[in-house]
């Protein structure tokens, strides 16, 4: 199993969610996050001091899938995520309940 994590602009989340649902990936998690950027996203002046903000709002999307589906999920996130999308994949030893993880594993009938 693998966990695919993407940081995307929040307004891009709905397109990604719809695409993943159409592909059969029904179990995803989304969190509000912030990403640091080298250039200021906002500058302001307060009492003579210049303030710069270097954080950009992001949505963090997580999806745990069978290893055979990893590239499909990555492609969907990159397709709809926009230019400032960051995606990475990490191995997962266990996930419970297993019914929420889409895999192509066939269970053997032991009799």
N, C-alpha and C positions, 0 to 999 in steps of 0.2 A: 504494500500500500504506500501511497505517496500523499503528501499534503501540498496542494498548489496554493500559493499565497500571492495576491496581487494588490498593489497600491495603485488606485486609479482616482481620477477626478470624480467627486461625488455624483455629478450629473450624468456620468457614464454608467453608473451601476445598473440602472434599470435595463438598459440594452443587454448588458452582460447576463443579468439574471434571466431575462427572457430567452436568450440564446441557450444558456445552460439547461433551462427547463425543457426546451424543445429537444435538446440532445439527450434528455433522460437523467440529468444530474439535478435531483430535487433537494438535496441536503447541502446547503451552503450557509456560511456564517458571514456577517458583515458587521464591521465596527467603524466608528468614527476615529480617524487618526489625523496626524499632521506630519508633513514632510518638510525637512529643512532644505532650503535652496541657497546657493551662493549669492544670487542677486536678491535684492530687497523686493518683497512682494507689495510692500506699502511703506511709504515714508510720510512722516507727519512732524509737526513742530509743536512742542509743549513747553511753555515758559522759557522759550529761547533755546531749548535743547532739541536737536533733531533725533527723532525716534525712527528706527527702521525695524520692520518685521520681516523675518526670514523663514517663517513657517507658512506652508500652503495646506489648506484643508484637503484631506484625502479620505477615501473609503478603503478599508482593508477587507478584502474578500478572501475567505478560506474555503477550500473544498477538498475533502479527503476522498480519494478514488483508488481503484486498483491500478497498478503500475501500467497496465495496457491502455488506460484511458488518460494518462497524464498529458500527453501531447495534445489531445483533443481539447482538454480544458485550458491548457496554456494558449493554444491557438485562438480559442473563443475570447479569452481575456485580452489578448493582444489585438485581436481584430476590432474590438469595440472600445478598448481602453483609451485610445488617444496617444498623443506623442509623449506625455509624461507618465506613462505606465511603467511600473516596475513589477516583474513577476519572478518568483523563485519557487523551487520545488525542494521539499525535504522528505526523507524517509519516515514512515510511521510504522512502529512495531505492532501496535494494537489499536483498535478503535472499537468502542462499544456504544450502542448496540450495532452489530455488524450489518443489520438490515438497512441502515442509512448510507452505507458505502456501496457505490456502484462498482461491481467487479464482474468479470466473465468467468470466475472460478466455478468449477463444477464439483459438487460434493459427491464423494464416493459412497455408495450404499454398502455398508458392511453388514453382512448377514450371517 
